[in-house]
Amino acid sequence: YVVRIDAENNRVIAGEREHLMQDVAHADRINVLVDEKYKKGERLLGKIRSTHEPAECIIENASSNAFDVKFSSTQEAITPGQHVVLYTKEGQVVAGGVLKKA
């Protein structure tokens, strides 16, 4: 599995599937739709791909241009450039952003 791309040094880093697993996601270029739910400590559901199941997470940092979330279980392939969307348990979209490097 491709674990990381080091474009600066023209290298592709390969590893085992378990090396793809992470529990923290960092996003920027965000869009907030529900201000009152977009705050540090808020427990939400996060989805890192359209085909992934939403997973429980908590907002660790929230600013006007970036957020960090910690998932309650590890997620496969949290990949820079992809999107992450945060939802309430009722399915309301709270915020979204573009994943960036950890």
C-alpha positions in Angstrom: 0.0 0.0 0.0 1.2 3.5 -0.7 1.6 5.1 2.8 3.0 8.4 1.8 4.2 10.3 -1.3 7.4 12.4 -0.8 7.2 14.6 -3.9 10.1 16.7 -2.8 12.5 13.8 -3.0 10.6 12.0 -5.8 9.8 8.9 -3.5 6.8 6.7 -2.9 6.7 5.2 0.6 5.0 1.7 0.7 3.9 -0.2 3.8 1.5 -2.6 5.3 -2.2 -1.9 5.5 -2.0 -1.2 9.3 0.3 1.8 8.4 -2.7 3.4 6.7 -4.7 3.5 9.9 -5.0 6.8 11.8 -7.3 8.3 14.3 -6.7 12.0 13.8 -7.6 14.2 10.8 -6.5 17.7 10.1 -8.5 19.8 7.6 -8.3 23.3 6.2 -10.2 25.2 3.5 -13.3 24.6 5.6 -16.9 25.4 5.2 -19.0 25.6 8.4 -22.8 25.3 8.1 -23.9 24.9 11.7 -21.9 27.4 13.9 -23.4 26.3 17.2 -22.1 22.7 16.7 -18.7 23.7 15.4 -16.7 24.0 18.6 -13.9 22.2 20.4 -15.2 19.2 22.4 -18.3 18.7 20.2 -19.0 15.0 19.5 -20.0 14.3 15.9 -19.8 11.8 13.1 -17.0 12.2 10.6 -16.8 10.8 7.1 -13.5 10.8 5.2 -14.8 9.4 1.9 -18.2 9.2 0.3 -18.1 5.4 0.6 -16.9 5.3 4.2 -19.2 4.7 7.1 -19.5 7.8 9.4 -17.4 7.3 12.5 -17.7 8.9 15.9 -15.2 11.8 16.4 -14.6 14.8 18.6 -13.5 18.2 17.5 -10.1 18.8 19.1 -9.4 22.2 17.5 -11.7 24.5 15.6 -10.9 27.9 14.0 -12.3 29.9 11.2 -10.0 28.3 8.6 -9.1 24.8 10.0 -10.1 22.0 12.3 -8.7 18.8 13.8 -10.8 15.8 14.8 -10.0 12.6 16.7 -11.9 9.5 15.8 -13.0 7.0 18.4 -11.6 4.3 16.2 -8.8 4.3 13.6 -9.8 5.1 10.0 -8.2 3.8 6.9 -6.3 6.1 4.6 -6.9 9.6 5.8 -5.4 11.1 2.7 -4.4 14.7 2.1 -6.4 16.3 -0.6 -9.5 14.3 0.1 -12.5 15.8 2.0 -13.8 15.2 5.5 -17.4 16.0 6.4 -18.7 16.3 10.0 -22.3 15.4 10.8 -24.6 15.4 13.8 -26.0 12.0 14.8 -29.2 13.1 13.1 -27.4 13.5 9.8 -27.2 17.3 9.7 -24.0 18.5 8.0 -22.0 20.7 10.4 -18.8 21.4 8.5 -16.4 20.1 5.9 -12.9 20.6 4.8 -10.0 19.4 2.8 -7.7 16.9 4.6 -4.1 18.0 5.0 -0.9 16.3 6.2 -0.7 15.5 9.9 
